[in-house]
Amino acid sequence: MYDLCCTPGREPAGTLPTAPPRSATPRHKHMVQLSGGPFLMGTDDEEGYRADGEGPVRRIELTPFRIETTTVTNTQFAAFVKATGHVTEAERFGFSFIFESFLSEKNTRASQVVHATPWWRAVPGAFWKRPEGPGSSITSRQNHPVVHVSWNDAQAYCAWSGTRLPTEAEWEYAARGGLEQRRYPWGDELTPGGRHMCNVWQGDFPNLNTGEDGHLGTAPVKSYRPNGYGLYNVAGNVWEWCADWFSADFHRTGPRRDPVGPPEGTTRVMRGGSHMCHASYCNRYRVAARSSNTPDSSAGNIGFRVARGL
């Protein structure tokens, strides 16, 4: 297993092939259209992680594009699976990663501890329809983000739905909601006036989540107020796959117009943080924060949203 700070992953080698996509039919017809143009990407904030390549701040120019206001839901992903017969990589590998406190005693005993991050467990039989492993269900979570989907799974969904994953630059531009160089999509305070604006961890990580924001695990995709562009939950809830290969320094000298990341790599970019992020451990719910994972990896806090060109 591949130990990463925010989400565990499978080893970079040995990727299983994904099923070929079926003919694409547009499924996301009401995405927000954004004008693009120039914006300041990245941050030099001292709270950031320099090793992640959050900085330096640079001026980026984007072509107009469309992006979905929410992450893909369980209902939407179920429609894709029903139409195509797609089998996720979590199902093919036979396991996925789950935070230990969500597990039943039986699934805890059957799971394997992830070294260096022992609150993560590799759970046999966990996949998108069984988000906490055998015996669990998404019945009451149809409007929650689909989780336990790999980058490859997300790509297959995009091929079916006539969409694509956003580039990292598009994602950050959209997540900022028109605000320039703010720490969060709504400003610089995490809880302005004591109001919770996103689904992240409260309490003592990883021992106690008080759930003061109303959620212990994932939240419905339209929880909390949307940002200035109408996007929901771009901070916290679930990590979101982006199209780009990850690099901590490629962007320093890379293209400034419609950048797409390096031409190759071992991990793909994830943005937005998740419900497991906490200031004491991982404050990557900031809008400029970055992380990555291998494209065949999945976990109970990884999802995606889709985009499309004009």
Secondary structure, DSSP 4 states (H G I P E B T S, - for coil): -B--SSS-B--SS-PPPPPPP---------PEEE--EEEEES---TTS-GGGT--S-EEEEE--EEE-SSPPBHHHHHHHHHHH----HHHHHTEEEEEGGGS-HHHHHHSEEPTT-TTEEEEET-BTTBTTSTT---TT-TTSBP-S--HHHHHHHHHHHT-BPPPHHHHHHHHHTT-SS-SBTTBS-SSGGG---SB---EETTTEE--TTS-SS---TT-S---TTS----SBSSEEEEEEEP-SSHHHHS-SBS----S--SSEEEES--TT-BTTTB-TTSTT--EEE-TT--BTTEE---EEE-
